[in-house]
């Protein structure tokens, strides 16, 4: 059960990553579309780029939505299973155990702690991995489109970071 959930978790993370990578292709296709409007090409090429751009946007949006929804669903299932097990264990405790534990501590464990776990699953390591991959892809596309502009952006970012630290 646990392994199946993690396989699903990784699989749907990759679906979201694929949607994000398709998003990275949008500026390239948009640039080619704009170039085809002003260049010495036929109007059929412009329509082709526009159709490809629309399909790319729709597919990217669907993949990212499916990935986000599925990861959220897996997180909710995990928290539901954890809360179910916690309640089952709480029901099996002897009466004396309830006299030792404060009601606030018990309700906190049943609600707040599992809620924090859900947030960690939704916003945890997979998000870091996805965002790092998308950042790397974005920088790669930027370098491919205009290395000089990337250099300017990096210099401005370093100056801004240095100023914010002071």
N, CA, C and O of each residue as an XYZ file, in Angstrom:
664
protein
N       0.828     -1.203      0.000
C       0.000      0.000      0.000
C       0.869      1.263      0.000
O       0.651      2.190     -0.781
N       1.873      1.271      0.912
C       2.731      2.442      1.020
C       3.523      2.648     -0.259
O       3.639      3.774     -0.744
N       4.084      1.542     -0.825
C       4.880      1.646     -2.040
C       4.020      2.102     -3.214
O       4.463      2.900     -4.040
N       2.784      1.590     -3.288
C       1.877      1.996     -4.365
C       1.588      3.488     -4.288
O       1.523      4.165     -5.315
N       1.413      4.004     -3.070
C       1.131      5.424     -2.899
C       2.334      6.258     -3.346
O       2.164      7.293     -3.991
N       3.543      5.815     -3.009
C       4.725      6.566     -3.406
C       4.965      6.475     -4.905
O       5.437      7.436     -5.512
N       4.644      5.319     -5.523
C       4.754      5.221     -6.974
C       3.796      6.199     -7.628
O       4.158      6.857     -8.603
N       2.585      6.306     -7.110
C       1.619      7.264     -7.640
C       2.110      8.685     -7.420
O       1.994      9.537     -8.301
N       2.659      8.930     -6.241
C       3.168     10.258     -5.886
C       4.248     10.689     -6.870
O       4.222     11.813     -7.371
N       5.186      9.807     -7.143
C       6.273     10.126     -8.070
C       5.729     10.250     -9.493
O       6.134     11.144    -10.236
N       4.822      9.364     -9.871
C       4.256      9.414    -11.217
C       3.514     10.716    -11.490
O       3.697     11.331    -12.541
N       2.684     11.132    -10.550
C       1.930     12.368    -10.765
C       2.822     13.601    -10.636
O       2.527     14.645    -11.218
N       3.903     13.485     -9.882
C       4.874     14.580     -9.839
C       5.513     14.753    -11.205
O       5.729     15.877    -11.659
N       5.814     13.645    -11.857
C       6.397     13.711    -13.196
C       5.401     14.259    -14.214
O       5.796     14.940    -15.161
N       4.114     13.970    -14.028
C       3.082     14.542    -14.908
C       3.084     16.065    -14.754
O       3.040     16.788    -15.749
N       3.136     16.555    -13.509
C       3.200     17.997    -13.274
C       4.469     18.607    -13.841
O       4.444     19.708    -14.391
N       5.590     17.884    -13.708
C       6.854     18.371    -14.256
C       6.785     18.466    -15.773
O       7.274     19.433    -16.357
N       6.184     17.475    -16.413
C       6.028     17.511    -17.864
C       5.188     18.717    -18.286
O       5.503     19.381    -19.273
N       4.119     19.000    -17.537
C       3.310     20.180    -17.824
C       4.116     21.462    -17.681
O       3.975     22.386    -18.482
N       4.960     21.513    -16.657
C       5.814     22.690    -16.476
C       6.834     22.830    -17.592
O       7.117     23.941    -18.042
N       7.387     21.711    -18.040
C       8.354     21.767    -19.136
C       7.684     22.200    -20.441
O       8.284     22.910    -21.247
N       6.447     21.769    -20.640
C       5.720     22.255    -21.817
C       5.487     23.759    -21.726
O       5.488     24.458    -22.740
N       5.289     24.247    -20.514
C       5.150     25.694    -20.300
C       6.411     26.438    -20.727
O       6.340     27.570    -21.205
N       7.563     25.797    -20.552
C       8.819     26.432    -20.948
C       8.934     26.579    -22.462
O       9.652     27.451    -22.951
N       8.233     25.732    -23.197
C       8.285     25.814    -24.655
C       7.407     26.944    -25.198
O       7.561     27.350    -26.350
N       6.500     27.446    -24.383
C       5.573     28.487    -24.858
C       6.278     29.743    -25.371
O       5.914     30.226    -26.444
N       7.270     30.300    -24.661
C       7.915     31.505    -25.210
C       8.612     31.260    -26.551
O       8.632     32.145    -27.407
N       9.176     30.078    -26.738
C       9.846     29.760    -27.993
C       8.832     29.717    -29.128
O       9.058     30.297    -30.190
N       7.724     29.037    -28.907
C       6.691     28.936    -29.941
C       6.064     30.309    -30.194
O       5.764     30.660    -31.335
N       5.870     31.077    -29.125
C       5.308     32.430    -29.290
C       6.255     33.299    -30.114
O       5.809     34.048    -30.983
N       7.550     33.205    -29.850
C       8.527     33.965    -30.638
C       8.502     33.585    -32.105
O       8.577     34.446    -32.982
N       8.395     32.289    -32.366
C       8.331     31.844    -33.761
C       7.032     32.304    -34.425
O       7.011     32.644    -35.608
N       5.961     32.309    -33.648
C       4.681     32.787    -34.183
C       4.782     34.271    -34.548
O       4.353     34.681    -35.626
N       5.343     35.060    -33.655
C       5.484     36.502    -33.928
C       6.417     36.729    -35.105
O       6.146     37.580    -35.952
N       7.520     35.977    -35.171
C       8.430     36.101    -36.312
C       7.727     35.734    -37.624
O       7.986     36.337    -38.665
N       6.836     34.739    -37.560
C       6.137     34.344    -38.782
C       5.135     35.406    -39.234
O       4.824     35.509    -40.420
N       4.633     36.196    -38.280
C       3.710     37.276    -38.657
C       4.435     38.384    -39.412
O       3.890     38.942    -40.365
N       5.658     38.707    -38.995
C       6.375     39.835    -39.595
C       7.346     39.401    -40.681
O       7.801     40.227    -41.472
N       7.669     38.109    -40.727
C       8.675     37.634    -41.683
C       8.079     37.331    -43.046
O       6.874     37.458    -43.261
N       8.965     36.921    -43.974
C       8.521     36.615    -45.341
C       7.994     35.183    -45.462
O       8.415     34.433    -46.342
N       7.087     34.818    -44.587
C       6.532     33.461    -44.641
C       5.060     33.533    -45.016
O       4.457     34.606    -45.045
N       4.508     32.385    -45.298
C       3.092     32.334    -45.675
C       2.216     32.448    -44.428
O       2.665     32.200    -43.309
N       0.979     32.823    -44.645
C       0.055     32.945    -43.517
C      -0.302     31.583    -42.948
O      -0.738     31.477    -41.802
N      -0.115     30.537    -43.752
C      -0.376     29.184    -43.271
C       0.573     28.786    -42.155
O       0.198     28.059    -41.235
N       1.805     29.269    -42.243
C       2.776     28.969    -41.191
C       2.378     29.666    -39.893
O       2.533     29.103    -38.810
N       1.870     30.883    -40.001
C       1.426     31.610    -38.807
C       0.263     30.886    -38.137
O       0.212     30.786    -36.911
N      -0.656     30.390    -38.929
C      -1.813     29.664    -38.391
C      -1.343     28.370    -37.724
O      -1.869     27.975    -36.683
N      -0.353     27.717    -38.328
C       0.186     26.485    -37.743
C       0.811     26.764    -36.385
O       0.567     26.038    -35.422
N       1.619     27.819    -36.309
C       2.236     28.178    -35.021
C       1.172     28.545    -33.983
O       1.282     28.173    -32.814
N       0.159     29.265    -34.410
C      -0.908     29.655    -33.489
C      -1.662     28.431    -32.975
O      -1.966     28.337    -31.786
N      -1.959     27.501    -33.869
C      -2.647     26.274    -33.447
C      -1.763     25.462    -32.506
O      -2.246     24.941    -31.500
N      -0.477     25.351    -32.821
C       0.447     24.618    -31.965
C       0.567     25.283    -30.598
O       0.650     24.608    -29.573
N       0.576     26.601    -30.597
C       0.633     27.357    -29.337
C      -0.599     27.082    -28.480
O      -0.489     26.870    -27.272
N      -1.773     27.086    -29.110
C      -3.011     26.819    -28.369
C      -3.017     25.396    -27.804
O      -3.379     25.187    -26.646
N      -2.617     24.424    -28.620
C      -2.577     23.031    -28.151
C      -1.572     22.881    -27.018
O      -1.844     22.199    -26.031
N      -0.427     23.508    -27.155
C       0.610     23.446    -26.116
C       0.107     24.029    -24.799
O       0.356     23.464    -23.734
N      -0.596     25.153    -24.869
C      -1.144     25.767    -23.655
C      -2.177     24.867    -22.986
O      -2.167     24.698    -21.767
N      -3.063     24.293    -23.784
C      -4.123     23.443    -23.230
C      -3.527     22.176    -22.614
O      -3.888     21.802    -21.498
N      -2.624     21.519    -23.331
C      -2.015     20.289    -22.816
C      -1.211     20.577    -21.548
O      -1.272     19.816    -20.582
N      -0.467     21.665    -21.555
C       0.306     22.038    -20.366
C      -0.604     22.300    -19.176
O      -0.330     21.836    -18.069
N      -1.673     23.033    -19.392
C      -2.612     23.326    -18.310
C      -3.265     22.054    -17.779
O      -3.441     21.900    -16.570
N      -3.622     21.148    -18.675
C      -4.250     19.893    -18.247
C      -3.261     19.061    -17.435
O      -3.609     18.552    -16.369
N      -2.032     18.919    -17.929
C      -1.040     18.119    -17.216
C      -0.724     18.699    -15.837
O      -0.623     17.960    -14.858
N      -0.570     20.014    -15.765
C      -0.261     20.632    -14.473
C      -1.438     20.500    -13.511
O      -1.243     20.289    -12.314
N      -2.650     20.622    -14.027
C      -3.836     20.481    -13.183
C      -3.982     19.050    -12.679
O      -4.259     18.826    -11.501
N      -3.794     18.083    -13.575
C      -3.882     16.673    -13.172
C      -2.804     16.357    -12.138
O      -3.071     15.674    -11.149
N      -1.592     16.850    -12.363
C      -0.512     16.612    -11.408
C      -0.799     17.211    -10.048
O      -0.630     16.543     -9.028
N      -1.235     18.472    -10.018
C      -1.536     19.135     -8.738
C      -2.711     18.474     -8.027
O      -2.659     18.240     -6.819
N      -3.761     18.177     -8.769
C      -4.939     17.549     -8.165
C      -4.595     16.179     -7.595
O      -4.998     15.836     -6.484
N      -3.850     15.408     -8.365
C      -3.510     14.056     -7.933
C      -2.601     14.075     -6.711
O      -2.773     13.266     -5.798
N      -1.636     14.991     -6.685
C      -0.773     15.097     -5.507
C      -1.575     15.528     -4.288
O      -1.336     15.041     -3.183
N      -2.515     16.427     -4.480
C      -3.388     16.828     -3.375
C      -4.248     15.675     -2.895
O      -4.460     15.510     -1.694
N      -4.746     14.874     -3.833
C      -5.560     13.715     -3.479
C      -4.739     12.687     -2.697
O      -5.224     12.121     -1.717
N      -3.512     12.448     -3.122
C      -2.645     11.510     -2.413
C      -2.363     12.027     -1.003
O      -2.360     11.253     -0.045
N      -2.126     13.333     -0.877
C      -1.887     13.908      0.451
C      -3.112     13.744      1.342
O      -2.985     13.407      2.519
N      -4.294     13.981      0.788
C      -5.517     13.835      1.583
C      -5.744     12.376      1.990
O      -6.162     12.103      3.116
N      -5.470     11.444      1.080
C      -5.609     10.027      1.420
C      -4.643      9.624      2.528
O      -4.993      8.849      3.418
N      -3.432     10.154      2.468
C      -2.436      9.849      3.497
C      -2.888     10.364      4.851
O      -2.798      9.651      5.850
N      -3.367     11.587      4.889
C      -3.831     12.169      6.150
C      -5.064     11.431      6.653
O      -5.197     11.204      7.855
N      -5.968     11.054      5.753
C      -7.151     10.300      6.166
C      -6.747      8.966      6.806
O      -7.277      8.586      7.850
N      -5.815      8.269      6.176
C      -5.342      7.003      6.735
C      -4.682      7.191      8.084
O      -4.879      6.389      8.997
N      -3.898      8.248      8.209
C      -3.225      8.528      9.487
C      -4.245      8.874     10.571
O      -4.148      8.375     11.692
N      -5.206      9.712     10.252
C      -6.222     10.068     11.250
C      -7.056      8.850     11.646
O      -7.408      8.689     12.815
N      -7.366      8.006     10.687
C      -8.133      6.790     10.988
C      -7.360      5.899     11.962
O      -7.921      5.390     12.933
N      -6.065      5.719     11.690
C      -5.253      4.897     12.591
C      -5.119      5.537     13.967
O      -5.137      4.838     14.980
N      -4.984      6.868     14.011
C      -4.881      7.550     15.309
C      -6.163      7.378     16.129
O      -6.110      7.113     17.330
N      -7.292      7.530     15.479
C      -8.568      7.380     16.195
C      -8.748      5.936     16.651
O      -9.201      5.698     17.770
N      -8.404      4.977     15.810
C      -8.511      3.572     16.206
C      -7.627      3.266     17.414
O      -8.042      2.558     18.331
N      -6.411      3.803     17.409
C      -5.520      3.579     18.553
C      -6.031      4.297     19.795
O      -5.904      3.790     20.909
N      -6.605      5.474     19.599
C      -7.142      6.202     20.759
C      -8.318      5.444     21.377
O      -8.481      5.441     22.597
N      -9.134      4.804     20.543
C     -10.275      4.037     21.064
C      -9.818      2.773     21.815
O     -10.547      2.279     22.675
N      -8.655      2.260     21.512
C      -8.162      1.046     22.159
C      -7.409      1.329     23.459
O      -7.006      0.395     24.154
N      -7.221      2.584     23.789
C      -6.479      2.923     25.005
C      -7.345      2.670     26.243
O      -8.569      2.799     26.196
N      -6.690      2.310     27.346
C      -7.462      2.146     28.587
C      -7.942      3.507     29.100
O      -7.396      4.549     28.740
N      -8.956      3.474     29.934
C      -9.547      4.707     30.461
C      -8.506      5.539     31.204
O      -8.544      6.767     31.134
N      -7.596      4.913     31.899
C      -6.574      5.650     32.640
C      -5.706      6.515     31.738
O      -5.210      7.561     32.158
N      -5.527      6.081     30.512
C      -4.719      6.868     29.573
C      -5.377      8.222     29.304
O      -4.690      9.238     29.195
N      -6.692      8.235     29.199
C      -7.419      9.484     28.949
C      -7.322     10.448     30.127
O      -7.398     11.663     29.938
N      -7.157      9.930     31.323
C      -7.018     10.788     32.488
C      -5.642     11.459     32.514
O      -5.493     12.539     33.086
N      -4.632     10.826     31.899
C      -3.276     11.387     31.861
C      -3.113     12.420     30.748
O      -2.338     13.368     30.878
N      -3.848     12.230     29.657
C      -3.689     13.098     28.487
C      -4.730     14.201     28.540
O      -5.913     13.956     28.773
N      -4.261     15.416     28.319
C      -5.220     16.528     28.323
C      -6.056     16.498     27.045
O      -5.570     16.079     25.994
N      -7.317     16.942     27.131
C      -8.174     16.930     25.931
C      -7.609     17.790     24.794
O      -7.767     17.454     23.620
N      -6.956     18.889     25.145
C      -6.380     19.757     24.110
C      -5.248     19.069     23.365
O      -5.114     19.219     22.151
N      -4.428     18.308     24.101
C      -3.335     17.580     23.461
C      -3.867     16.512     22.526
O      -3.339     16.321     21.431
N      -4.895     15.825     22.945
C      -5.494     14.778     22.120
C      -6.098     15.358     20.846
O      -5.863     14.839     19.754
N      -6.862     16.412     20.978
C      -7.471     17.000     19.773
C      -6.412     17.625     18.872
O      -6.561     17.627     17.650
N      -5.348     18.152     19.465
C      -4.259     18.708     18.658
C      -3.589     17.622     17.831
O      -3.262     17.829     16.663
N      -3.389     16.466     18.444
C      -2.764     15.366     17.709
C      -3.665     14.856     16.597
O      -3.186     14.446     15.540
N      -4.946     14.880     16.832
C      -5.872     14.363     15.824
C      -6.113     15.352     14.688
O      -6.494     14.942     13.592
N      -5.901     16.630     14.924
C      -6.207     17.607     13.872
C      -4.968     18.359     13.392
O      -4.594     18.241     12.225
N      -4.336     19.116     14.255
C      -3.250     20.001     13.833
C      -2.041     19.254     13.296
O      -1.487     19.630     12.263
N      -1.621     18.185     13.997
C      -0.425     17.473     13.563
C      -0.631     16.823     12.196
O       0.260     16.860     11.347
N      -1.784     16.240     11.989
C      -2.037     15.615     10.687
C      -2.221     16.669      9.599
O      -1.913     16.424      8.433
N      -2.718     17.828      9.978
C      -2.854     18.924      9.007
C      -1.475     19.427      8.573
O      -1.261     19.752      7.405
N      -0.546     19.486      9.528
C       0.827     19.880      9.180
C       1.472     18.852      8.268
O       2.230     19.210      7.367
N       1.181     17.582      8.493
C       1.704     16.538      7.627
C       1.152     16.698      6.213
O       1.896     16.547      5.244
N      -0.124     16.998      6.082
C      -0.714     17.206      4.765
C      -0.051     18.372      4.040
O       0.235     18.289      2.846
N       0.189     19.453      4.769
C       0.854     20.602      4.163
C       2.278     20.245      3.740
O       2.748     20.689      2.693
N       2.955     19.447      4.549
C       4.322     19.040      4.202
C       4.332     18.162      2.962
O       5.241     18.268      2.139
N       3.345     17.303      2.815
C       3.282     16.449      1.626
C       2.977     17.289      0.396
O       3.586     17.095     -0.657
N       2.044     18.214      0.522
C       1.687     19.057     -0.624
C       2.801     20.007     -1.022
O       3.034     20.215     -2.213
N       3.490     20.585     -0.059
C       4.474     21.632     -0.348
C       5.894     21.199     -0.043
O       6.776     22.046      0.101
N       6.131     19.931      0.057
C       7.413     19.436      0.515
C       8.433     19.220     -0.576
O       8.572     20.028     -1.494
N       9.138     18.126     -0.462
C      10.287     17.859     -1.323
C       9.954     17.808     -2.807
O      10.768     18.216     -3.636
N       8.782     17.320     -3.152
C       8.434     17.237     -4.570
C       8.334     18.638     -5.171
O       8.786     18.865     -6.293
N       7.742     19.581     -4.425
C       7.662     20.961     -4.922
C       9.050     21.551     -5.124
O       9.293     22.260     -6.101
N       9.958     21.259     -4.202
C      11.332     21.768     -4.333
C      11.969     21.198     -5.596
O      12.601     21.925     -6.363
N      11.800     19.896     -5.807
C      12.358     19.253     -6.996
C      11.747     19.832     -8.267
O      12.472     20.152     -9.209
N      10.421     19.971     -8.305
C       9.749     20.498     -9.491
C      10.175     21.933     -9.773
O      10.447     22.290    -10.919
N      10.233     22.750     -8.735
C      10.613     24.151     -8.942
C      12.069     24.275     -9.377
O      12.395     25.130    -10.201
N      12.954     23.431     -8.832
C      14.355     23.456     -9.255
C      14.484     23.043    -10.713
O      15.245     23.651    -11.466
N      13.745     22.012    -11.118
C      13.788     21.564    -12.509
C      13.239     22.633    -13.447
O      13.791     22.861    -14.524
N      12.154     23.289    -13.040
C      11.581     24.351    -13.882
C      12.509     25.562    -13.950
O      12.614     26.204    -14.995
N      13.180     25.878    -12.846
C      14.143     26.986    -12.859
C      15.293     26.677    -13.809
O      15.703     27.532    -14.594
N      15.809     25.462    -13.736
C      16.884     25.048    -14.631
C      16.423     25.100    -16.086
O      17.162     25.562    -16.956
N      15.210     24.629    -16.351
C      14.673     24.691    -17.700
C      14.480     26.122    -18.182
O      14.763     26.440    -19.337
N      13.995     26.985    -17.286
C      13.796     28.391    -17.649
C      15.112     29.060    -18.000
O      15.207     29.772    -19.000
N      16.121     28.832    -17.184
C      17.436     29.428    -17.455
C      18.002     28.865    -18.760
O      18.618     29.598    -19.534
N      17.797     27.578    -19.006
C      18.288     26.975    -20.254
C      17.625     27.615    -21.475
O      18.293     27.932    -22.459
N      16.320     27.800    -21.401
C      15.608     28.436    -22.520
C      16.060     29.884    -22.675
O      16.234     30.365    -23.795
N      16.250     30.579    -21.553
C      16.715     31.968    -21.631
C      18.097     32.043    -22.287
O      18.343     32.915    -23.120
N      18.994     31.132    -21.913
C      20.334     31.125    -22.509
C      20.244     30.826    -23.996
O      20.961     31.422    -24.800
N      19.365     29.905    -24.360
C      19.210     29.552    -25.767
C      18.657     30.734    -26.566
O      19.068     30.959    -27.705
N      17.721     31.495    -25.971
C      17.120     32.613    -26.686
C      18.046     33.822    -26.757
O      18.193     34.436    -27.814
N      18.672     34.165    -25.622
C      19.521     35.357    -25.598
C      20.528     35.277    -24.452
O      20.205     35.638    -23.321
N      21.745     34.807    -24.735
C      22.754     34.707    -23.674
C      23.102     36.064    -23.058
O      23.358     36.148    -21.857
N      23.115     37.112    -23.858
C      23.435     38.438    -23.336
C      22.382     38.905    -22.333
O      22.717     39.465    -21.289
N      21.126     38.675    -22.650
C      20.047     39.062    -21.745
C      20.133     38.277    -20.434
O      19.849     38.825    -19.369
N      20.516     37.018    -20.499
C      20.686     36.209    -19.278
C      21.788     36.791    -18.417
O      21.657     36.862    -17.195
N      22.868     37.205    -19.047
C      23.969     37.816    -18.302
C      23.512     39.093    -17.603
O      23.867     39.330    -16.448
N      22.728     39.913    -18.293
C      22.197     41.138    -17.690
C      21.286     40.808    -16.512
O      21.369     41.453    -15.466
N      20.422     39.815    -16.671
C      19.511     39.420    -15.597
C      20.294     38.911    -14.385
O      19.961     39.240    -13.247
N      21.328     38.114    -14.627
C      22.133     37.590    -13.512
C      22.836     38.718    -12.779
O      22.872     38.723    -11.549
N      23.394     39.675    -13.511
C      24.069     40.816    -12.869
C      23.080     41.620    -12.038
O      23.386     42.007    -10.910
N      21.915     41.871    -12.578
C      20.894     42.628    -11.839
C      20.436     41.853    -10.610
O      20.235     42.443     -9.548
N      20.269     40.544    -10.738
C      19.851     39.725     -9.591
C      20.914     39.734     -8.502
O      20.584     39.827     -7.320
N      22.175     39.640     -8.879
C      23.264     39.651     -7.886
C      23.317     41.003     -7.189
O      23.485     41.064     -5.971
N      23.177     42.071     -7.936
C      23.178     43.418     -7.327
C      21.988     43.577     -6.394
O      22.132     44.091     -5.285
N      20.830     43.146     -6.829
C      19.630     43.233     -5.973
C      19.778     42.401     -4.722
O      19.379     42.838     -3.643
N      20.345     41.203     -4.839
C      20.557     40.350     -3.671
C      21.568     40.981     -2.724
O      21.380     40.954     -1.508
N      22.649     41.553     -3.279
C      23.654     42.195     -2.429
C      23.057     43.395     -1.684
O      23.382     43.637     -0.522
N      22.198     44.128     -2.352
C      21.579     45.298     -1.714
C      20.582     44.891     -0.633
O      20.449     45.571      0.384
N      19.887     43.787     -0.856
C      18.893     43.357      0.137
C      19.551     42.779      1.373
O      18.966     42.807      2.456
N      20.762     42.253      1.229
C      21.475     41.674      2.381
C      22.026     42.767      3.286
O      22.083     42.590      4.503
N      22.429     43.887      2.713
C      23.014     44.976      3.511
C      22.052     45.584      4.445
O      22.404     46.509      5.178
